[in-house]
């Protein structure tokens, strides 16, 4: 008899523990302390809503209302805590919170266990964690941006290490705008059998598209600021030099590549408020200050566009912010994409998150109801078409392909480029909107069309790498109940030959 753990039994035990803990929390609140439990629940929801209203006032207004918003955002949760202490409810609230937290931990652990019904389809990376071994490239060409990531190229000695491993390095001049796509094409014409980039995600996407065009492997070196693409590939973001190990001991992953009006992207395309903010030249050096300065005009002053869009024909009217991603993020939060992760990069679908907040009441609803709020749209699509009004008075100041990155695109962002712009969908002819493509500020003519090329990009990664951690699975209490008390048709057949 083997000592291996039965995953189905383990998931069942965890699911039952989650249900028991959640039930105990509810019983404690509603029965154990009488009206006190209702006070705990109601005051907590009110505090959460008030805090959201405060955040909205802080972001969307200036002067006294911004100060009041900051006080409300901080003071509301503190007032709830004081109510619990003064009313003698703090111990009950603490125990109930602990029980609910334990229920969530057990439920997520049960949903994460592989080999349970549906787990492979919903919660795992399929074959992205395992790649095909490739022979060592003979004529690798790496393009490096010395300014990217605050100077990581020099700090980690990436040029010297790459050259020792046999690669040719093209070092960009930050003072000169360079067409990196043209550089990559020249390298291919000279016989390069691998292209790579040490730089930001915007530069990564431009060179990756050239590699995909010529069916060449592409090497990602995590020398950017945030390195979202490297994160989801499972690369080491703390030491970009380890990415170069793929030159001598690498394996290939096949991932999807996005396209927005003919321009490639590896992570996200943002429209609306965020795209308008990044158009300002000062944003790169003072992100928080710039955002606080311009957000009131965009959210309340009429300078921000409301965008009409469609996702596979589903209308998304008057969106204030729209995020289209190369495969969906596990957390449907347009403000949390900086830390969110994509469970897979080879799923063949765009992630779409649209948000519309018309005032403090909508902000409160979104805080309380989360993904069920009327102002939040979360879906997947093969094609997203954005129809927008012309940008406001201040939206065009930072336009230009690749602005701020020291590199040009080599792509005609105003052309169809085979993406089907003449769709007859009622687009506003002659208009243009602000767009942020992998963080780069652009102005594109409408309609703007986002599509995906499934498994078009061959990415070379080190065989020994940290690996991409699976994001927490989405909570699905119905599935937790099914795991806890499976019906006969949910139970997998026993394996033979073990």
C-alpha positions as CSV (number, residue, x, y, z in Angstrom):
1,X,0.0,0.0,0.0
2,X,1.5,3.3,-1.1
3,X,1.9,6.3,1.2
4,X,0.6,8.8,-1.3
5,X,-2.2,11.1,-0.3
6,X,-5.6,10.6,-2.0
7,X,-6.3,14.1,-3.6
8,X,-10.0,13.5,-3.8
9,X,-10.3,12.6,-0.1
10,X,-8.1,15.5,0.8
11,X,-10.2,17.9,-1.2
12,X,-13.3,16.5,0.4
13,X,-12.0,17.0,4.0
14,X,-10.9,20.5,3.2
15,X,-14.2,21.4,1.7
16,X,-16.1,20.0,4.6
17,X,-13.9,22.0,7.0
18,X,-14.6,25.1,5.0
19,X,-18.3,24.6,5.2
20,X,-18.2,23.9,8.9
21,X,-16.1,27.0,9.6
22,X,-18.4,29.2,7.5
23,X,-21.5,27.8,9.1
24,X,-20.0,28.4,12.6
25,X,-19.3,32.0,11.7
26,X,-22.9,32.5,10.6
27,X,-24.3,30.8,13.6
28,X,-22.1,32.9,15.9
29,X,-23.3,36.1,14.3
30,X,-27.0,35.4,14.0
31,X,-27.7,33.2,16.9
32,X,-24.9,33.3,19.5
33,X,-25.1,37.0,20.4
34,X,-28.6,37.9,19.2
35,X,-28.9,41.4,17.8
36,X,-25.1,42.0,18.4
37,X,-24.3,39.7,15.5
38,X,-26.5,41.7,13.2
39,X,-24.8,44.9,14.4
40,X,-21.4,43.5,13.6
41,X,-22.4,42.5,10.1
42,X,-24.4,45.7,9.3
43,X,-21.8,48.1,10.7
44,X,-19.0,46.3,8.9
45,X,-20.8,46.7,5.5
46,X,-21.6,50.3,6.2
47,X,-18.0,51.0,7.2
48,X,-16.8,49.3,4.0
49,X,-19.2,51.4,1.9
50,X,-18.2,54.7,3.6
51,X,-14.5,53.9,3.1
52,X,-15.2,53.4,-0.6
53,X,-17.1,56.7,-0.8
54,X,-14.1,58.4,0.9
55,X,-11.7,57.0,-1.6
56,X,-13.9,58.2,-4.5
57,X,-14.0,61.7,-3.0
58,X,-10.3,61.7,-2.6
59,X,-9.6,60.7,-6.2
60,X,-12.3,62.6,-8.0
61,X,-12.3,65.9,-6.2
62,X,-9.8,68.6,-5.0
63,X,-9.7,70.9,-2.0
64,X,-11.9,70.3,1.0
65,X,-13.8,67.4,-0.4
66,X,-10.5,65.5,-1.1
67,X,-9.4,66.1,2.5
68,X,-12.9,64.9,3.8
69,X,-12.6,61.9,1.5
70,X,-9.2,61.0,3.0
71,X,-10.6,61.3,6.5
72,X,-13.6,59.2,5.7
73,X,-11.6,56.5,4.0
74,X,-9.4,56.1,7.1
75,X,-12.0,57.0,9.8
76,X,-14.8,54.7,8.7
77,X,-13.0,51.5,9.5
78,X,-11.7,53.0,12.7
79,X,-15.2,54.0,13.8
80,X,-16.4,50.4,13.2
81,X,-13.6,49.1,15.4
82,X,-14.5,51.6,18.1
83,X,-18.1,50.5,17.9
84,X,-17.1,46.9,18.4
85,X,-15.0,47.8,21.4
86,X,-17.5,50.1,23.1
87,X,-20.4,47.7,22.5
88,X,-18.4,44.7,23.8
89,X,-18.6,43.0,20.5
90,X,-14.9,43.0,19.6
91,X,-14.3,39.4,20.7
92,X,-17.3,38.1,18.8
93,X,-16.3,40.0,15.7
94,X,-12.7,38.7,16.0
95,X,-13.8,35.1,16.4
96,X,-16.3,35.4,13.5
97,X,-13.6,36.9,11.3
98,X,-11.2,34.1,12.2
99,X,-13.8,31.5,11.4
100,X,-14.6,33.1,8.1
101,X,-10.9,33.5,7.2
102,X,-10.4,29.8,8.0
103,X,-13.3,28.9,5.8
104,X,-11.8,30.8,2.9
105,X,-8.4,29.2,3.4
106,X,-9.8,25.7,3.5
107,X,-12.1,26.3,0.5
108,X,-9.3,27.7,-1.7
109,X,-7.0,24.8,-0.7
110,X,-9.7,22.4,-1.7
111,X,-10.3,24.1,-5.0
112,X,-6.6,24.2,-5.7
113,X,-6.0,20.5,-5.3
114,X,-5.4,18.8,-8.7
115,X,-7.2,15.7,-10.0
116,X,-10.5,16.8,-8.4
117,X,-13.5,17.3,-10.8
118,X,-12.8,20.4,-13.0
119,X,-9.6,21.4,-11.2
120,X,-7.4,20.9,-14.2
121,X,-9.7,23.0,-16.4
122,X,-10.1,25.8,-13.9
123,X,-7.1,26.2,-11.7
124,X,-3.9,24.8,-13.3
125,X,-1.5,26.1,-15.9
126,X,-1.8,23.0,-18.1
127,X,1.4,22.6,-20.0
128,X,2.8,26.1,-19.5
129,X,5.0,24.9,-16.6
130,X,6.7,22.3,-18.8
131,X,8.5,23.2,-22.0
132,X,10.2,21.5,-24.9
133,X,14.0,21.3,-24.7
134,X,15.7,23.2,-27.4
135,X,19.3,23.1,-28.7
136,X,21.6,25.9,-27.8
137,X,21.2,28.9,-30.1
138,X,24.2,29.7,-32.3
139,X,23.5,33.3,-33.3
140,X,21.4,34.8,-30.5
141,X,20.8,38.6,-30.6
142,X,19.7,40.5,-27.5
143,X,18.5,44.1,-27.5
144,X,19.1,45.8,-24.1
145,X,17.8,49.1,-22.8
146,X,20.3,50.4,-20.2
147,X,17.7,52.8,-18.8
148,X,15.1,50.2,-18.1
149,X,14.3,49.2,-14.6
150,X,16.5,52.0,-13.2
151,X,19.7,50.6,-14.8
152,X,19.4,46.9,-14.2
153,X,21.4,46.1,-17.4
154,X,24.5,47.6,-15.8
155,X,23.7,46.7,-12.2
156,X,23.5,43.0,-13.1
157,X,26.2,42.9,-15.7
158,X,23.8,41.6,-18.4
159,X,25.9,42.7,-21.4
160,X,29.0,40.9,-20.2
161,X,27.2,37.8,-19.2
162,X,25.3,37.5,-22.4
163,X,28.4,38.0,-24.5
164,X,30.2,35.3,-22.5
165,X,27.4,33.0,-23.3
166,X,27.8,33.7,-27.0
167,X,25.1,36.2,-27.7
168,X,25.4,39.5,-29.7
169,X,24.2,42.4,-27.7
170,X,22.7,45.6,-29.2
171,X,22.7,48.3,-26.5
172,X,20.2,51.1,-27.1
173,X,21.0,54.7,-26.6
174,X,18.4,56.1,-24.2
175,X,18.9,59.6,-25.7
176,X,17.9,58.5,-29.2
177,X,14.5,57.2,-30.2
178,X,15.2,53.8,-31.8
179,X,13.0,51.6,-33.8
180,X,13.6,48.3,-32.0
181,X,11.4,46.3,-34.3
182,X,13.6,47.4,-37.3
183,X,16.7,46.4,-35.3
184,X,15.2,43.0,-34.7
185,X,14.4,42.6,-38.4
186,X,17.9,43.5,-39.3
187,X,19.2,40.9,-36.9
188,X,17.0,38.3,-38.5
189,X,18.2,39.3,-41.9
190,X,21.8,38.8,-40.6
191,X,21.0,35.2,-39.6
192,X,19.9,35.5,-35.9
193,X,18.3,32.3,-34.7
194,X,17.0,33.8,-31.4
195,X,15.8,37.3,-30.5
196,X,15.7,38.6,-26.9
197,X,15.1,41.8,-24.9
198,X,16.3,43.1,-21.6
199,X,13.9,45.9,-21.1
200,X,10.3,46.9,-20.4
201,X,7.2,45.0,-21.5
202,X,6.5,47.5,-24.3
203,X,9.9,46.8,-25.9
204,X,9.5,43.1,-25.2
205,X,6.2,43.0,-27.2
206,X,7.7,44.8,-30.2
207,X,10.6,42.4,-30.6
208,X,8.4,39.4,-29.7
209,X,6.2,40.2,-32.7
210,X,9.2,40.1,-35.0
211,X,10.3,36.7,-33.5
212,X,6.7,35.4,-34.0
213,X,6.7,36.6,-37.6
214,X,9.8,34.5,-38.4
215,X,9.0,31.6,-36.0
216,X,12.1,32.2,-33.9
217,X,12.4,31.6,-30.2
218,X,12.2,34.7,-28.0
219,X,14.2,35.3,-24.8
220,X,12.7,37.5,-22.0
221,X,15.2,39.1,-19.6
222,X,13.4,40.6,-16.6
223,X,15.2,43.9,-16.6
224,X,12.1,46.2,-16.7
225,X,10.4,47.9,-13.8
226,X,7.5,45.6,-13.2
227,X,8.1,42.7,-15.5
228,X,4.5,41.4,-15.7
229,X,5.3,39.2,-18.6
230,X,8.3,37.6,-16.9
231,X,6.2,37.1,-13.7
232,X,3.6,35.0,-15.5
233,X,6.3,33.1,-17.4
234,X,7.8,32.0,-14.0
235,X,11.1,33.9,-14.4
236,X,13.2,35.3,-11.6
237,X,12.4,39.0,-11.4
238,X,14.9,39.7,-8.6
239,X,17.9,38.5,-10.6
240,X,17.5,39.1,-14.4
241,X,20.9,37.5,-15.0
242,X,19.4,34.1,-14.4
243,X,17.1,34.6,-17.4
244,X,20.3,34.3,-19.6
245,X,20.7,30.7,-18.4
246,X,18.2,29.8,-21.1
247,X,21.0,30.4,-23.7
248,X,22.7,27.2,-22.5
249,X,20.0,25.2,-20.8
250,X,16.6,26.3,-22.0
251,X,13.2,25.0,-22.9
252,X,10.5,26.4,-25.1
253,X,7.0,27.5,-24.1
254,X,4.3,28.4,-26.6
255,X,2.2,31.4,-25.5
256,X,-0.4,33.8,-27.1
257,X,0.5,37.2,-28.5
258,X,-2.0,40.1,-28.5
259,X,-2.6,42.6,-31.2
260,X,-4.2,46.1,-30.9
261,X,-4.8,47.7,-34.3
262,X,-1.7,45.9,-35.7
263,X,0.6,46.7,-32.8
264,X,1.6,43.7,-30.6
265,X,1.2,43.5,-26.8
266,X,2.1,40.8,-24.3
267,X,0.2,42.0,-21.2
268,X,-2.5,44.6,-21.4
269,X,-4.2,47.4,-23.4
270,X,-5.8,50.1,-21.3
271,X,-8.5,52.6,-22.4
272,X,-10.2,55.4,-20.5
273,X,-9.0,57.0,-17.3
274,X,-5.6,55.2,-16.9
275,X,-4.8,55.7,-20.6
276,X,-5.5,59.4,-20.3
277,X,-3.3,59.7,-17.2
278,X,-0.2,58.1,-18.8
279,X,-0.4,60.5,-21.7
280,X,1.0,63.2,-19.4
281,X,4.9,63.4,-19.8
282,X,5.4,63.9,-16.1
283,X,3.6,60.6,-15.2
284,X,6.7,58.4,-15.6
285,X,8.7,60.3,-12.9
286,X,5.8,61.2,-10.6
287,X,3.0,58.6,-11.0
288,X,1.0,59.2,-7.9
289,X,1.3,63.0,-8.0
290,X,0.3,63.1,-11.7
291,X,-2.6,60.8,-11.1
292,X,-4.0,62.9,-8.2
293,X,-3.6,66.1,-10.2
294,X,-5.4,65.0,-13.3
295,X,-8.0,62.4,-12.0
296,X,-10.6,65.0,-10.9
297,X,-10.7,66.5,-14.4
298,X,-11.0,63.0,-15.9
299,X,-13.6,61.6,-13.5
300,X,-15.7,64.7,-12.8
301,X,-14.5,67.5,-15.1
302,X,-15.6,66.1,-18.4
303,X,-12.2,65.7,-19.9
304,X,-12.2,61.9,-19.7
305,X,-13.8,59.8,-22.5
306,X,-16.7,57.4,-21.9
307,X,-16.0,54.5,-24.2
308,X,-18.4,52.4,-26.0
309,X,-17.0,48.9,-26.8
310,X,-18.1,45.4,-27.8
311,X,-16.6,42.1,-26.8
312,X,-17.5,39.4,-29.3
313,X,-20.7,41.4,-30.0
314,X,-21.6,42.0,-26.3
315,X,-22.1,45.7,-25.8
316,X,-20.1,47.6,-23.1
317,X,-21.5,51.1,-23.1
318,X,-20.0,54.2,-21.6
319,X,-17.1,52.6,-19.8
320,X,-14.8,54.9,-17.8
321,X,-12.0,52.4,-17.8
322,X,-11.4,49.3,-19.9
323,X,-8.6,46.8,-19.6
324,X,-8.0,44.2,-22.3
325,X,-5.4,41.5,-21.4
326,X,-3.5,38.8,-23.2
327,X,-5.5,36.0,-21.4
328,X,-7.6,36.9,-18.4
329,X,-6.3,37.8,-14.9
330,X,-7.3,35.7,-12.0
331,X,-8.4,38.8,-10.1
332,X,-11.0,40.8,-12.0
333,X,-9.8,44.1,-10.7
334,X,-8.7,46.8,-13.1
335,X,-6.8,48.6,-10.4
336,X,-5.0,45.4,-9.2
337,X,-3.5,44.4,-12.5
338,X,-0.1,45.5,-11.2
339,X,0.0,42.6,-8.7
340,X,-2.6,40.2,-10.3
341,X,-1.5,37.1,-12.2
342,X,-2.8,35.3,-15.2
343,X,-3.3,31.6,-14.6
344,X,-2.2,30.8,-18.1
345,X,-0.8,32.5,-21.2
346,X,-1.9,30.0,-23.8
347,X,-5.7,30.0,-23.3
348,X,-6.5,31.7,-26.6
349,X,-8.8,34.3,-25.1
350,X,-8.6,38.0,-24.2
351,X,-9.5,39.1,-20.7
352,X,-11.9,42.1,-20.6
353,X,-12.6,44.2,-17.5
354,X,-14.8,47.3,-17.8
355,X,-15.6,49.7,-15.1
356,X,-18.1,52.6,-14.8
357,X,-18.4,54.6,-11.6
358,X,-20.7,57.6,-11.8
359,X,-20.4,58.8,-8.3
360,X,-19.9,57.9,-4.6
361,X,-22.9,55.6,-4.6
362,X,-21.5,53.5,-7.4
363,X,-18.2,53.3,-5.6
364,X,-19.9,52.1,-2.4
365,X,-21.8,49.5,-4.4
366,X,-18.6,48.2,-6.0
367,X,-16.9,47.9,-2.6
368,X,-19.8,45.9,-1.1
369,X,-20.8,43.8,-4.0
370,X,-17.4,43.3,-5.7
371,X,-17.7,41.5,-9.1
372,X,-21.5,41.5,-8.8
373,X,-21.6,45.3,-9.0
374,X,-23.6,46.8,-11.9
375,X,-20.6,49.0,-12.8
376,X,-18.2,46.2,-13.3
377,X,-18.1,44.0,-16.4
378,X,-15.8,40.9,-16.4
379,X,-15.7,38.6,-19.4
380,X,-13.5,36.9,-22.0
381,X,-13.5,37.4,-25.8
382,X,-11.7,36.6,-29.0
383,X,-12.2,40.2,-30.4
384,X,-12.7,43.5,-28.6
385,X,-13.6,46.6,-30.5
386,X,-13.5,50.0,-28.8
387,X,-15.4,52.9,-30.2
388,X,-14.6,56.2,-28.4
389,X,-15.1,59.9,-28.6
390,X,-12.1,62.1,-29.5
391,X,-9.8,62.6,-26.4
392,X,-10.4,65.6,-24.2
393,X,-8.3,68.8,-24.2
394,X,-5.4,67.3,-22.3
395,X,-5.4,63.8,-23.6
396,X,-3.1,64.2,-26.6
397,X,-0.1,65.8,-25.0
398,X,1.8,62.6,-24.5
399,X,1.0,60.9,-27.7
400,X,3.4,59.0,-29.8
401,X,4.4,55.5,-30.2
402,X,6.8,54.2,-27.6
403,X,6.9,57.6,-25.8
404,X,9.1,57.6,-22.8
405,X,10.8,54.3,-23.6
406,X,13.5,55.4,-26.0
407,X,12.3,53.0,-28.6
408,X,10.0,53.2,-31.6
409,X,7.5,50.6,-32.6
410,X,8.1,49.9,-36.3
411,X,4.3,49.4,-36.5
412,X,1.7,51.6,-38.2
413,X,-0.7,52.0,-35.3
414,X,-3.1,53.9,-37.6
415,X,-3.5,51.1,-40.1
416,X,-5.7,48.1,-40.1
417,X,-2.8,45.7,-40.4
418,X,-5.2,42.9,-41.0
419,X,-7.2,43.3,-37.8
420,X,-10.5,43.9,-39.4
421,X,-11.1,47.5,-38.6
422,X,-13.7,48.0,-41.4
423,X,-16.2,46.1,-39.5
424,X,-19.2,48.3,-40.1
425,X,-19.9,48.5,-36.4
426,X,-20.9,52.1,-36.2
427,X,-17.5,53.4,-35.2
428,X,-17.0,57.2,-35.1
429,X,-15.1,57.8,-38.2
430,X,-12.1,60.2,-37.8
431,X,-12.1,60.0,-34.0
432,X,-9.2,58.9,-31.8
433,X,-8.7,57.8,-28.3
434,X,-5.9,57.5,-25.7
435,X,-4.5,54.0,-25.3
436,X,-1.9,52.5,-23.0
437,X,-0.3,49.5,-24.7
438,X,1.8,47.5,-22.1
439,X,2.2,50.9,-20.3
440,X,3.2,52.9,-23.3
441,X,1.1,56.0,-24.2
442,X,-0.4,56.1,-27.6
443,X,-3.2,57.9,-29.5
444,X,-5.0,55.5,-31.9
445,X,-7.8,56.1,-34.4
446,X,-11.1,54.5,-33.8
447,X,-12.3,51.8,-33.9
448,X,-9.5,50.2,-32.0
449,X,-9.6,46.4,-32.4
450,X,-7.9,43.9,-30.0
451,X,-7.3,40.3,-31.1
452,X,-5.2,37.4,-30.0
453,X,-2.8,35.1,-32.0
454,X,-3.0,31.8,-30.1
455,X,0.3,30.2,-29.3
456,X,2.1,32.4,-31.8
457,X,5.1,33.1,-29.7
458,X,7.9,30.7,-28.9
459,X,9.5,31.8,-25.6
460,X,12.8,30.4,-24.5
461,X,13.1,30.1,-20.7
462,X,15.7,28.6,-18.3
463,X,15.0,25.0,-17.5
464,X,15.7,25.7,-13.9
465,X,13.6,28.8,-12.9
466,X,11.3,29.7,-9.9
467,X,8.2,28.9,-11.9
468,X,4.9,30.7,-12.1
469,X,2.8,30.2,-8.9
470,X,-0.8,29.5,-9.6
471,X,-3.0,32.4,-8.5
472,X,-5.6,31.6,-5.9
473,X,-8.6,30.0,-7.5
474,X,-11.8,31.9,-7.7
475,X,-14.2,31.2,-4.9
476,X,-17.0,28.9,-6.0
477,X,-19.1,27.8,-3.0
478,X,-21.3,25.6,-5.1
479,X,-18.2,23.7,-6.2
480,X,-17.0,23.5,-2.6
481,X,-20.3,21.9,-1.7
482,X,-19.9,19.4,-4.5
483,X,-16.4,18.6,-3.3
484,X,-17.6,18.1,0.3
485,X,-20.6,15.9,-0.7
486,X,-19.9,14.5,-4.1
487,X,-22.7,12.9,-6.0
488,X,-21.8,9.6,-7.8
489,X,-21.3,11.3,-11.2
490,X,-18.8,13.8,-9.7
491,X,-16.6,11.0,-8.3
492,X,-13.7,10.0,-10.6
493,X,-13.3,6.4,-11.6
494,X,-10.6,4.5,-9.7
495,X,-7.3,4.2,-11.4
496,X,-5.9,0.9,-12.4
497,X,-2.4,-0.4,-12.5
498,X,-1.2,1.5,-9.4
